[in-house]
Amino acid sequence: MKHEKKVLPSQFIKDFLDFIQNAKADYDYNFEAMRKEDRITQDYLHMLELEDLSYRERSKIATKLTANRQARRTHKDMVEEL
């Protein structure tokens, strides 16, 4: 016969409250990171709109913009999940 360790209700409550606190911290971090990526997006779009860029320069910005949007999507997905 296997003996199971009894977990006190107070431990369940503590674990749950720790989970909530960690989820809130993760949410805040990802929300701010998503906003930062939004600002970077605007910077790239302004460069494309306002600067006289060569094809090569536009291509580099477009590549950076793609990575930026993927990073934003990762943070947004975490915000939605949390």
BAZAKOL-638210 format. One record per residue: residue number from 0; residue in one letter; chain; x, y negated, z of N, C-alpha, C, CB in turn. Coordinates in nm, 2 decimals. Glycine has a CB too. Example, Ala and Ser with C-alpha at 12.3 -4.5 7.8 and 13.67 -1.06 7.14 Angstrom:
2
NODE     k   r   c     n.c1     n.c2     n.c3    ca.c1    ca.c2    ca.c3     c.c1     c.c2     c.c3    cb.c1    cb.c2    cb.c3
NODE     0   a   A     1.32     0.57     0.78     1.23     0.45     0.78     1.32     0.33     0.78     1.13     0.45     0.90
NODE     1   s   A     1.28     0.22     0.71     1.37     0.11     0.71     1.29     0.00     0.79     1.41     0.06     0.57
//
This chain:
82
NODE     k   r   c     n.c1     n.c2     n.c3    ca.c1    ca.c2    ca.c3     c.c1     c.c2     c.c3    cb.c1    cb.c2    cb.c3
NODE     0   m   A     0.08     0.12     0.00     0.00     0.00     0.00     0.09    -0.12     0.00    -0.10     0.00     0.12
NODE     1   k   A     0.06    -0.21    -0.09     0.14    -0.33    -0.11     0.09    -0.45    -0.02     0.14    -0.38    -0.26
NODE     2   h   A     0.17    -0.52     0.05     0.13    -0.63     0.13     0.14    -0.76     0.05     0.22    -0.64     0.26
NODE     3   e   A     0.04    -0.83     0.05     0.03    -0.96    -0.02     0.05    -1.07     0.09    -0.10    -0.98    -0.10
NODE     4   k   A     0.13    -1.17     0.05     0.15    -1.28     0.14     0.03    -1.38     0.13     0.28    -1.36     0.10
NODE     5   k   A    -0.03    -1.41     0.24    -0.14    -1.50     0.24    -0.10    -1.64     0.23    -0.22    -1.48     0.38
NODE     6   v   A    -0.17    -1.71     0.14    -0.14    -1.85     0.11    -0.25    -1.94     0.18    -0.14    -1.89    -0.04
NODE     7   l   A    -0.20    -2.03     0.26    -0.30    -2.11     0.33    -0.37    -2.21     0.24    -0.22    -2.19     0.44
NODE     8   p   A    -0.49    -2.25     0.27    -0.56    -2.34     0.19    -0.49    -2.48     0.18    -0.70    -2.37     0.25
NODE     9   s   A    -0.42    -2.52     0.28    -0.35    -2.64     0.28    -0.24    -2.64     0.17    -0.29    -2.67     0.42
NODE    10   q   A    -0.18    -2.52     0.15    -0.08    -2.51     0.05    -0.14    -2.52    -0.09     0.00    -2.37     0.06
NODE    11   f   A    -0.26    -2.47    -0.11    -0.33    -2.48    -0.24    -0.35    -2.63    -0.27    -0.46    -2.40    -0.24
NODE    12   i   A    -0.40    -2.70    -0.16    -0.43    -2.84    -0.18    -0.30    -2.92    -0.21    -0.50    -2.90    -0.05
NODE    13   k   A    -0.19    -2.89    -0.14    -0.07    -2.96    -0.16    -0.02    -2.94    -0.30     0.04    -2.91    -0.06
NODE    14   d   A    -0.03    -2.81    -0.35     0.02    -2.78    -0.48    -0.07    -2.85    -0.59     0.00    -2.63    -0.51
NODE    15   f   A    -0.20    -2.86    -0.56    -0.29    -2.93    -0.65    -0.25    -3.08    -0.66    -0.43    -2.91    -0.61
NODE    16   l   A    -0.23    -3.14    -0.54    -0.20    -3.29    -0.53    -0.07    -3.31    -0.60    -0.20    -3.33    -0.39
NODE    17   d   A     0.03    -3.22    -0.58     0.16    -3.24    -0.65     0.14    -3.23    -0.80     0.26    -3.13    -0.60
NODE    18   f   A     0.06    -3.14    -0.84     0.03    -3.13    -0.99    -0.03    -3.26    -1.04    -0.07    -3.01    -1.02
NODE    19   i   A    -0.13    -3.31    -0.97    -0.19    -3.44    -1.01    -0.09    -3.55    -1.02    -0.31    -3.48    -0.92
NODE    20   q   A    -0.01    -3.56    -0.92     0.09    -3.67    -0.91     0.19    -3.65    -1.03     0.17    -3.66    -0.78
NODE    21   n   A     0.24    -3.53    -1.06     0.33    -3.51    -1.17     0.26    -3.54    -1.31     0.38    -3.36    -1.17
NODE    22   a   A     0.13    -3.50    -1.32     0.06    -3.53    -1.44     0.05    -3.68    -1.46    -0.08    -3.46    -1.44
NODE    23   k   A     0.02    -3.75    -1.36     0.01    -3.90    -1.37     0.14    -3.96    -1.41    -0.04    -3.96    -1.23
NODE    24   a   A     0.25    -3.91    -1.35     0.38    -3.96    -1.39     0.41    -3.93    -1.54     0.49    -3.91    -1.30
NODE    25   d   A     0.38    -3.81    -1.58     0.40    -3.77    -1.72     0.32    -3.85    -1.81     0.37    -3.62    -1.74
NODE    26   y   A     0.19    -3.87    -1.77     0.10    -3.95    -1.86     0.16    -4.10    -1.87    -0.04    -3.96    -1.79
NODE    27   d   A     0.20    -4.16    -1.76     0.25    -4.29    -1.77     0.37    -4.30    -1.86     0.28    -4.34    -1.63
NODE    28   y   A     0.46    -4.21    -1.84     0.59    -4.20    -1.92     0.55    -4.19    -2.07     0.68    -4.09    -1.88
NODE    29   n   A     0.47    -4.10    -2.11     0.43    -4.08    -2.25     0.35    -4.19    -2.31     0.36    -3.95    -2.26
NODE    30   f   A     0.27    -4.25    -2.22     0.19    -4.37    -2.27     0.28    -4.48    -2.31     0.09    -4.41    -2.17
NODE    31   e   A     0.38    -4.51    -2.22     0.47    -4.62    -2.24     0.56    -4.59    -2.36     0.56    -4.65    -2.12
NODE    32   a   A     0.60    -4.46    -2.37     0.69    -4.42    -2.49     0.61    -4.44    -2.62     0.74    -4.27    -2.47
NODE    33   m   A     0.48    -4.40    -2.62     0.40    -4.42    -2.73     0.39    -4.57    -2.77     0.26    -4.36    -2.71
NODE    34   r   A     0.37    -4.65    -2.67     0.36    -4.80    -2.70     0.50    -4.85    -2.76     0.33    -4.88    -2.57
NODE    35   k   A     0.61    -4.80    -2.70     0.74    -4.84    -2.75     0.75    -4.80    -2.90     0.85    -4.77    -2.67
NODE    36   e   A     0.71    -4.68    -2.93     0.71    -4.63    -3.07     0.62    -4.72    -3.16     0.67    -4.48    -3.09
NODE    37   d   A     0.51    -4.76    -3.11     0.42    -4.86    -3.19     0.49    -4.99    -3.22     0.29    -4.89    -3.11
NODE    38   r   A     0.57    -5.04    -3.12     0.64    -5.16    -3.15     0.75    -5.14    -3.25     0.71    -5.22    -3.01
NODE    39   i   A     0.82    -5.03    -3.24     0.92    -5.00    -3.34     0.86    -4.98    -3.48     1.00    -4.86    -3.31
NODE    40   t   A     0.74    -4.92    -3.49     0.67    -4.91    -3.62     0.65    -5.05    -3.68     0.54    -4.84    -3.60
NODE    41   q   A     0.60    -5.14    -3.59     0.58    -5.27    -3.64     0.71    -5.34    -3.69     0.51    -5.36    -3.53
NODE    42   d   A     0.82    -5.32    -3.62     0.94    -5.37    -3.67     0.98    -5.32    -3.81     1.06    -5.34    -3.56
NODE    43   y   A     0.97    -5.19    -3.82     1.00    -5.13    -3.96     0.91    -5.19    -4.06     0.99    -4.98    -3.95
NODE    44   l   A     0.78    -5.20    -4.03     0.68    -5.25    -4.13     0.71    -5.39    -4.17     0.54    -5.24    -4.08
NODE    45   h   A     0.75    -5.47    -4.07     0.79    -5.61    -4.10     0.91    -5.62    -4.18     0.81    -5.69    -3.97
NODE    46   m   A     1.01    -5.53    -4.16     1.13    -5.53    -4.24     1.09    -5.50    -4.39     1.23    -5.42    -4.19
NODE    47   l   A     1.01    -5.40    -4.41     0.97    -5.36    -4.54     0.89    -5.47    -4.61     0.88    -5.23    -4.54
NODE    48   e   A     0.81    -5.54    -4.53     0.72    -5.65    -4.59     0.80    -5.78    -4.61     0.61    -5.68    -4.49
NODE    49   l   A     0.89    -5.82    -4.52     0.94    -5.95    -4.53     1.09    -5.96    -4.58     0.94    -6.01    -4.39
NODE    50   e   A     1.16    -5.86    -4.57     1.30    -5.86    -4.61     1.32    -5.82    -4.75     1.39    -5.78    -4.52
NODE    51   d   A     1.42    -5.88    -4.82     1.45    -5.85    -4.96     1.55    -5.73    -4.95     1.51    -5.97    -5.03
NODE    52   l   A     1.49    -5.61    -4.96     1.57    -5.49    -4.94     1.60    -5.42    -5.07     1.51    -5.40    -4.84
NODE    53   s   A     1.71    -5.36    -5.08     1.74    -5.27    -5.20     1.66    -5.14    -5.18     1.89    -5.24    -5.21
NODE    54   y   A     1.66    -5.06    -5.29     1.59    -4.93    -5.28     1.65    -4.85    -5.18     1.60    -4.86    -5.42
NODE    55   r   A     1.78    -4.85    -5.17     1.85    -4.76    -5.07     1.81    -4.81    -4.93     2.01    -4.78    -5.09
NODE    56   e   A     1.81    -4.94    -4.90     1.77    -4.99    -4.77     1.63    -4.95    -4.73     1.79    -5.14    -4.76
NODE    57   r   A     1.54    -4.97    -4.83     1.40    -4.93    -4.81     1.38    -4.78    -4.78     1.31    -4.97    -4.93
NODE    58   s   A     1.46    -4.70    -4.85     1.46    -4.56    -4.83     1.50    -4.52    -4.69     1.55    -4.49    -4.93
NODE    59   k   A     1.61    -4.59    -4.64     1.66    -4.56    -4.50     1.55    -4.60    -4.40     1.79    -4.64    -4.48
NODE    60   i   A     1.49    -4.71    -4.42     1.38    -4.76    -4.33     1.27    -4.66    -4.33     1.33    -4.90    -4.36
NODE    61   a   A     1.23    -4.61    -4.45     1.12    -4.52    -4.46     1.15    -4.39    -4.39     1.09    -4.49    -4.61
NODE    62   t   A     1.28    -4.34    -4.39     1.32    -4.22    -4.32     1.31    -4.25    -4.17     1.46    -4.18    -4.36
NODE    63   k   A     1.35    -4.36    -4.12     1.34    -4.40    -3.98     1.20    -4.41    -3.94     1.42    -4.53    -3.95
NODE    64   l   A     1.12    -4.46    -4.03     0.97    -4.48    -4.00     0.91    -4.34    -3.98     0.90    -4.56    -4.11
NODE    65   t   A     0.95    -4.24    -4.06     0.89    -4.11    -4.05     0.93    -4.05    -3.92     0.95    -4.02    -4.17
NODE    66   a   A     1.05    -4.06    -3.88     1.10    -4.01    -3.75     1.02    -4.08    -3.63     1.25    -4.02    -3.73
NODE    67   n   A     1.01    -4.21    -3.65     0.94    -4.29    -3.55     0.79    -4.24    -3.53     0.94    -4.44    -3.59
NODE    68   r   A     0.72    -4.22    -3.64     0.58    -4.17    -3.64     0.57    -4.03    -3.58     0.52    -4.18    -3.78
NODE    69   q   A     0.67    -3.95    -3.61     0.67    -3.81    -3.55     0.69    -3.82    -3.40     0.78    -3.73    -3.61
NODE    70   a   A     0.78    -3.91    -3.35     0.80    -3.92    -3.21     0.67    -3.98    -3.14     0.92    -4.02    -3.18
NODE    71   r   A     0.61    -4.08    -3.21     0.49    -4.13    -3.15     0.38    -4.03    -3.14     0.44    -4.25    -3.24
NODE    72   r   A     0.37    -3.94    -3.24     0.27    -3.83    -3.24     0.29    -3.74    -3.12     0.27    -3.76    -3.37
NODE    73   t   A     0.42    -3.71    -3.10     0.45    -3.62    -2.98     0.40    -3.68    -2.85     0.60    -3.59    -2.98
NODE    74   h   A     0.43    -3.81    -2.83     0.39    -3.88    -2.71     0.24    -3.89    -2.70     0.46    -4.01    -2.70
NODE    75   k   A     0.18    -3.92    -2.82     0.03    -3.94    -2.82    -0.04    -3.80    -2.78    -0.02    -3.99    -2.95
NODE    76   d   A     0.01    -3.69    -2.84    -0.04    -3.56    -2.81    -0.03    -3.53    -2.66     0.03    -3.45    -2.89
NODE    77   m   A     0.08    -3.57    -2.60     0.09    -3.54    -2.45     0.00    -3.63    -2.38     0.24    -3.57    -2.41
NODE    78   v   A    -0.02    -3.76    -2.42    -0.12    -3.85    -2.35    -0.26    -3.79    -2.36    -0.11    -3.99    -2.41
NODE    79   e   A    -0.29    -3.74    -2.47    -0.43    -3.68    -2.49    -0.45    -3.56    -2.41    -0.46    -3.65    -2.64
NODE    80   e   A    -0.34    -3.47    -2.40    -0.35    -3.35    -2.32    -0.36    -3.38    -2.17    -0.22    -3.26    -2.35
NODE    81   l   A    -0.28    -3.48    -2.13    -0.28    -3.51    -1.98    -0.41    -3.59    -1.95    -0.16    -3.60    -1.95
//
